[in-house]
Amino acid sequence: MDTISESSTKKASAVRKGVIIAVVLAVLTLIEFVVGLVLPNPWILLTLALLKALIVIQFFMHVSRVFAGEGGH
């Protein structure tokens, strides 16, 4: 029964991480919107967009696993 518990814990942890990342991305999008309205500086907007892109690449595309050294694909 330990494997079921471990599997359940891993799934819950993955869901929790996904929700946190989704909230972070939503907050960054809101910040982008406000910056675009108040101070339409393209460099700030580009920086925020790149930050969001890096978050998506890191957490949803699992690029960190490619460089983890745990073996090849």
C-alpha positions in Angstrom: 0.0 0.0 0.0 3.0 2.3 0.3 3.3 2.6 -3.5 -0.3 3.8 -3.7 0.3 6.4 -1.0 3.5 7.6 -2.7 1.8 7.8 -6.0 -1.1 9.7 -4.5 1.3 12.1 -2.8 3.3 12.7 -6.0 0.1 13.4 -7.9 -1.1 15.8 -5.2 2.3 17.6 -5.2 2.3 17.9 -9.0 -1.3 19.3 -9.0 -0.3 21.8 -6.2 2.7 22.9 -8.2 0.7 23.3 -11.3 -1.9 25.4 -9.5 0.8 27.6 -8.0 2.4 28.1 -11.4 -0.9 28.9 -13.0 -1.6 31.6 -10.3 1.9 33.1 -10.7 1.3 33.3 -14.5 -2.1 34.9 -14.0 -0.6 37.5 -11.6 2.2 38.2 -14.1 -0.4 38.6 -16.9 -2.4 41.0 -14.7 0.8 43.0 -14.0 1.5 43.1 -17.8 -2.0 44.4 -18.4 -1.6 47.2 -15.8 1.8 48.1 -17.0 0.5 48.2 -20.6 -2.2 50.6 -19.6 -0.3 52.9 -17.2 3.2 52.8 -18.5 3.4 51.3 -22.0 7.1 50.7 -21.9 8.0 47.9 -24.3 11.1 46.9 -22.4 9.1 46.2 -19.2 6.5 44.3 -21.2 9.2 42.3 -23.0 10.9 41.4 -19.7 7.6 40.3 -18.2 6.8 38.2 -21.3 10.2 36.6 -21.2 9.8 35.8 -17.5 6.5 34.1 -18.2 8.0 32.2 -21.1 10.9 30.9 -18.9 8.4 29.8 -16.3 6.4 27.9 -18.9 9.5 26.3 -20.3 10.8 25.3 -16.9 7.7 23.9 -15.3 5.5 22.7 -18.2 8.0 21.7 -20.8 10.2 19.9 -18.3 13.4 21.3 -19.9 15.2 20.9 -16.6 15.0 17.1 -16.9 16.9 17.2 -20.2 20.0 18.6 -18.4 19.5 16.6 -15.1 22.0 13.9 -16.1 19.7 11.0 -15.2 20.3 9.2 -18.5 19.4 9.8 -22.1 16.0 9.8 -23.7 
